[in-house]
């Protein structure tokens, strides 16, 4: 019995530190609607800064707690800087652009931290005065765990008072309900948003700083916490503080006790909870159902016009160029180009539901990964050979999309995006933790093409033909009645339903098609490097797809292709630099701020303006 | 050589004029063309080990080149960071092979990345010297004629520890290991050898945290619950620090529990823990502070002088890696791939830790490691009562290995 109580307290301590981070994320989302990926980076910065301060300041309670508090405030200021320099410039852009921009910030902060603190892990001191353990019913419980539990409760109470008993809190709640009305009443929104960012970032920094006595500070803290924090925010209800607390407790206790029963599959549990909650209560345990506000994730000019003759000729020319390329470039570029084709198809499949259907998926890597793992497992366990494995890969992914899509299309906007993320994370955790079947973190090796296709040139043509064919098929559907119906559903769901279209069924169908083609891309990808491992399904892979689509131009046809090309070549060129992530991050932020329509979209608009100027 | 040179010059021009512009120029091979070694490693994902490793090989390369190089040609190491991702490592291997025209591939730290590149080397029939990854598969189950491995494997090091563990009274053992290839191999080998030596032991608890995602409090609590008499840990780096801190707080680090820690004595993992390092663990590691072999001592002194810090296990592996390459190419007489592979088989060379042989049987080197106990002396964690364990004594029978390598 005492053991279970000790384990319960351990879980509660984890819940408390998780709550600090997640509450900040939740507040920021509730008010500004920004899905802030950089929140995990602020958490990491909090830990690094606190480490430096605590080791530099005189030892003792004052040095320790002073260091923790100063660190949290410094991180708050960094959050404000990000809000003013980057986000404030793109509040008018589609909301997803803000997400991509914050991902640019993630990359930037990663390298800044690497540059400032060096690559080694840092082990900070224990908290003075709380460096022992107390005996509770015969089990030893670290004193510091109890301190963290109390701190979590104090922060919970303070936030509740702040939101429910102050004018500022009332304004923030009002902004969560109806931003436009608040602006109409003469409230300075910019200032409100900035202050919310400050508070949220302080909480992230505090959460990070409080980790110092528990574990070493490392460069992996940022992405390690962000997925869990998202789960907490979504399960608890976006914008709800008490909800975030409840969700933190549920998830941490599940982990603390899950480790006793299934020590190998603890990661899956968390995302299963998220799926169950989202299916039953899409807006989370304590969140409020929202109508319009959550729906409009994508705005701006829309994709509608069919490509003209000149465009078709240009595409044909590009394809012909790609056909003759192997005779003139080195084999390594063929590998890179094959990767471009695969990612172009992957991005185009996301674009099919996103640009065209208005359905945003944060977890499109699920289908890419299902295709990759499906093909690899068929090859290794089924001995099917490469041809059949690639042919069946889309079916594995399509089946996944059929099941996940059924639940996803019932939601809209950011809730749908989050549910798709949860499904992708389930696929990821299964791939990551079912070692016997998938090789776990090691992945499946030996996924090489059949002898006839193992030459780079042959495989280049294989990817070129299959990917180009896939993209053409997707485009064909875009301009079939089915594609028009989807666009109509994106722009005016009510009217579409009114003329008797079963929109949900159309969306479900589109979701499955996108899954099929993403699966084909995944299957081809596995044979490119001879290995399939969990990174094929991980969050960054989903973000890659989003970035390719958005940076290329979500409301253009060839945007995703241009995005894939820019992405793969940029990454390869930059890898040679030591701080390549920072450069990459800055480029992403730059594009988000300067080209809100994406590369192709912005160029297109420039061309239109030039034409208009000439005409007048 | 002419052809490879052509490709290289061509590639740079191609980049200059944009990635897709075509170029072809003539180049002429020169007599003193450097010997190019393509090195892939997790320089950012696991800096604790790989940065000292890099310093180690850099120092060795400088020494070799100052002494006139190998076969009159200087050594050049083209190194890349794989970011801790296997697919990246394979892509880099391809780039090094086809664009940089390296004579051989080398490196990797994490076992799964080592296995991925091993597999690549088999597919593309390119010589690969796995320097640091410890997975047994690299030379056994997935072993093939193009891959050789330097560092003592998980099996060897676990067997060294298991034989020490067998001398302890503990019968009820618990296990904590990261849930990937390295951890799984380490546990399987430890269990096998310990069972052989002591049929009476039982394994009462296993914890498999995901690599670098350990929940230390809950894990330690679960181990306490199992009431083990011995604990075998294959944790390293940040997982180890977090585990030790919680274990100390929650009273798991008791005198009546025997602790055995794989790699725990390596300075890169032991020293960051400072005076919180656990005492009296039976570990493998690198007690550089007590080495008195003159050759080895010279390396340690020079290293300290050059970098102003003590060498780590990685530094030693990096240095011996270049010694091995030099011996191999001298034996081969050229950088012809077949000649190098033939030279590698049963190659014996005088390293700073004594003579090392790359066994023709399974391509594993006989480099050993140090086994001892941890202690904290004047606030500094160290290994005491240590000895150098020669690898030869710990290999499983040849027949068993042949069976494992039957897919070759």
Interface residues (C-beta under 8 A of the other chain):
Chain A: X3 X6 X7 X10 X11 X13 X14 X114 X118 X119 X120 X121 X123 X126 X132 X133 X139 X140 X141 X142 X144 X145 X214 X215 X216 X218 X219 X220 X224 X255 X256 X259 X260 X263 X264 X266 X267 X325 X328 X329 X330 X331 X332 X333 X335 X336 X432 X433 X435 X440 X441 X442 X443 X445 X446 X448 X454 X456 X529 X530 X531 X533 X535 X536 X569 X573 X575
Chain B: X7 X10 X11 X14 X15 X19 X20 X22 X43 X44 X47 X48 X51 X80 X81 X85 X86 X87 X90 X91 X94 X95 X98 X99 X111 X112 X115 X116 X119 X120 X123 X142 X179 X180 X181 X184 X206 X207 X208 X209 X210 X211 X212 X213 X215 X216 X217 X218 X219 X221 X222 X224 X225 X237 X238 X241 X242 X245 X246 X249 X250 X251 X272 X273 X274 X276
